[in-house]
Amino acid sequence: GAGYASSGWMGVAAGTYHFTGQMDEVALYERTMSAATVKKHYAARSALITGDSAHYRGEIVGDAPAAYWPLDENKGATTAVSRVTAAQGNGTYVNATAGTTGIFGTGDGQAVQLSGTGAVSVPGNLVAGTTDLTAELWFNTTKSGVLLGFQNAALGATPTSWRPALNIDEAGKLRG
């Protein structure tokens, strides 16, 4: 939910940009996913709105992601627990509110709320070195910001290498 960006990436001044809004069900795969698999995941997520969370999570985990964070921890949580990796895959909530209503409303489970100053920081080594990457996540926002970024410095510091892999630009367009 944050990362370094520059005019070449988002048409803005260089700096750290945070995501503002809700984020839910983040999965990273070390390969390109087929259109059929993406449609299958979308259909399973649509079923989740009516309460079939086991089916959706089964679809995700069954496709062997490198990491999967449902972001469904309770209020006050500081750790985003990965469902497919051991403890080294867990992330950290930074100025984020866990345990909010899911992005599709009441009955959708929980999500994380980011207010524009926080992030969900996850270990970069889970997908380090891969040239093919698929990111799957659900989000709700009305502002520009970095949804998924990779960088070689802590958030807030100026990295020498960075890649905002998925962002919403100033025009409101999703870029990746």
C-alpha positions in Angstrom: 0.0 0.0 0.0 2.9 2.4 -0.5 6.2 2.9 -2.3 8.5 5.4 -4.0 7.5 6.8 -7.3 8.6 9.6 -9.7 7.4 11.5 -12.7 8.3 8.7 -15.0 6.0 6.3 -13.1 3.0 8.4 -12.0 3.5 11.9 -13.4 4.2 13.3 -9.9 7.3 14.6 -8.1 9.6 12.0 -6.8 8.8 10.7 -3.3 7.0 8.1 -1.2 3.3 7.7 -2.1 0.8 5.9 0.1 -2.4 4.2 -0.9 -5.6 5.6 0.6 -8.6 3.3 0.8 -9.4 -0.3 1.6 -7.3 -3.3 0.5 -8.2 -7.0 0.8 -7.1 -10.5 -0.3 -3.6 -9.9 -1.6 -1.8 -12.7 -3.5 1.5 -12.7 -5.4 2.4 -15.4 -8.0 5.8 -16.0 -9.5 4.3 -16.5 -13.0 1.9 -14.9 -15.5 -1.7 -16.1 -14.9 -3.9 -17.1 -17.8 -7.1 -15.2 -18.6 -9.1 -18.3 -17.7 -7.5 -18.4 -14.2 -8.1 -14.7 -13.6 -11.8 -15.3 -14.6 -12.0 -18.3 -12.2 -10.6 -16.2 -9.3 -13.0 -13.3 -10.1 -16.0 -15.7 -10.2 -14.9 -17.2 -6.9 -14.5 -13.7 -5.3 -18.0 -12.8 -6.5 -19.3 -15.8 -4.7 -17.5 -14.6 -1.5 -19.8 -11.7 -1.4 -22.6 -14.1 -0.6 -20.5 -15.8 2.1 -18.5 -18.5 0.3 -15.0 -17.5 1.6 -13.8 -21.1 1.7 -14.3 -21.5 -2.0 -12.5 -18.3 -2.9 -9.5 -19.0 -0.6 -9.4 -22.6 -2.0 -9.1 -21.2 -5.5 -6.3 -18.9 -4.5 -4.3 -21.4 -2.5 -4.9 -24.1 -5.1 -3.1 -22.0 -7.7 0.1 -22.0 -5.5 0.8 -18.3 -4.9 4.3 -17.3 -3.6 2.4 -15.4 -0.9 -1.2 -14.7 0.1 -2.4 -12.3 2.7 -6.2 -12.2 3.2 -5.8 -9.1 5.4 -8.6 -10.4 7.6 -7.0 -9.8 11.0 -9.0 -8.3 13.8 -8.8 -4.6 14.9 -5.5 -3.8 16.6 -3.5 -6.4 14.8 0.0 -5.5 13.8 0.9 -8.6 11.7 -0.6 -9.4 8.3 -0.5 -13.2 8.4 0.4 -15.0 5.2 -1.7 -18.1 4.5 0.8 -20.0 2.3 4.2 -19.2 3.8 5.7 -19.8 7.2 6.4 -16.8 9.6 9.0 -15.4 7.2 6.1 -14.5 4.9 4.1 -12.4 7.4 3.8 -8.7 6.8 3.5 -5.7 9.1 0.7 -3.2 9.3 2.2 0.3 9.5 -0.3 3.1 10.4 -3.1 0.8 9.1 -6.4 -0.2 10.5 -7.0 -3.9 10.4 -10.5 -5.4 11.0 -12.5 -3.0 8.9 -15.6 -4.1 7.0 -14.7 -5.9 3.8 -14.5 -3.9 0.6 -17.8 -5.2 -0.7 -19.7 -4.3 2.5 -21.2 -6.0 5.5 -21.0 -9.8 5.3 -17.8 -9.6 3.2 -15.4 -10.4 6.0 -12.6 -8.0 7.0 -10.1 -5.8 5.1 -7.5 -3.2 6.0 -8.0 0.5 5.8 -5.1 2.7 4.8 -5.5 6.5 5.4 -2.7 7.8 3.2 0.1 7.6 5.7 0.4 3.8 6.2 1.1 0.6 4.4 1.2 -3.1 4.7 4.9 -4.0 4.5 5.6 -7.5 3.3 9.0 -9.3 2.8 10.3 -8.6 -0.7 12.4 -11.8 -0.8 9.2 -13.9 -1.4 9.3 -12.9 -5.1 12.9 -11.7 -5.5 14.5 -12.5 -8.7 11.4 -13.5 -10.6 10.8 -11.9 -14.0 7.1 -13.0 -14.2 4.8 -11.7 -11.5 1.1 -11.6 -11.1 -0.5 -9.6 -8.3 -4.0 -10.2 -7.3 -5.8 -7.9 -4.8 -9.1 -6.1 -4.2 -9.1 -2.4 -3.4 -11.4 0.5 -3.1 -10.1 4.1 -3.5 -10.8 7.5 -5.0 -7.2 8.8 -4.9 -3.9 8.2 -6.6 -1.2 6.1 -4.9 1.0 3.0 -5.0 -0.8 -0.3 -4.4 2.3 -2.5 -4.8 5.9 -1.4 -4.9 9.3 -2.8 -4.7 12.3 -0.8 -3.4 15.7 -1.3 -1.8 15.1 1.1 1.1 12.6 1.5 3.9 9.4 3.4 3.2 10.1 7.1 3.6 13.7 6.8 2.6 15.0 7.5 -0.9 15.8 4.2 -2.6 18.4 3.8 -5.4 16.3 1.1 -7.0 12.5 1.1 -7.1 9.5 -0.1 -9.0 5.9 0.8 -8.3 4.6 -2.4 -9.8 0.9 -1.4 -9.5 -0.3 2.1 -9.0 -3.2 4.5 -9.6 -2.0 7.6 -11.4 -3.2 11.2 -11.0 -5.8 10.7 -13.8 -7.3 7.8 -11.8 -6.0 5.1 -14.1 -4.7 1.8 -12.8 -1.1 1.2 -14.1 1.0 -1.9 -13.8 
